[in-house]
């Protein structure tokens, strides 16, 4: 397993958590659009709560990079905040950004992934956490 984040503080935090759990995870400071990994390295790529930070062009570049590092038949899982306007109550005030689930799924399809599915999940009880939307797909 390899964890990638552009923030040195986030990497340090993740390393400490992994060490406490004795989890054999390598961490790299880096950007999703330029992963420091060979082609066809991973069976799964998980992108969590970060796609909403990227403009459309960078999302496309990132999805191409994910396709590059995934093995054929590899799985992509994206979890991201829903758009702010799709949230209610306190959740609408947490983190101003989010992703449009339909647009994100279309970008994944356009990147050449197959069996693209999407699911919008919301917390079951009143909370400030806005939940997450998921897009999953397979590399052809």
HELIX and SHEET records of a PDB file:
HELIX    1   1 UNK A    8  UNK A   20  1                                  13    
HELIX    2   2 UNK A   51  UNK A   53  5                                   3    
HELIX    3   3 UNK A   56  UNK A   69  1                                  14    
HELIX    4   4 UNK A   84  UNK A   86  5                                   3    
HELIX    5   5 UNK A   89  UNK A   93  5                                   5    
HELIX    6   6 UNK A  101  UNK A  110  1                                  10    
SHEET    1   A 2 UNK A   2  UNK A   5  0                                        
SHEET    2   A 2 UNK A  26  UNK A  29  1                                        
SHEET    1   B 4 UNK A  42  UNK A  48  0                                        
SHEET    2   B 4 UNK A  70  UNK A  80  1                                        
SHEET    3   B 4 UNK A 132  UNK A 139 -1                                        
SHEET    4   B 4 UNK A 113  UNK A 121 -1                                        
END                                                                             
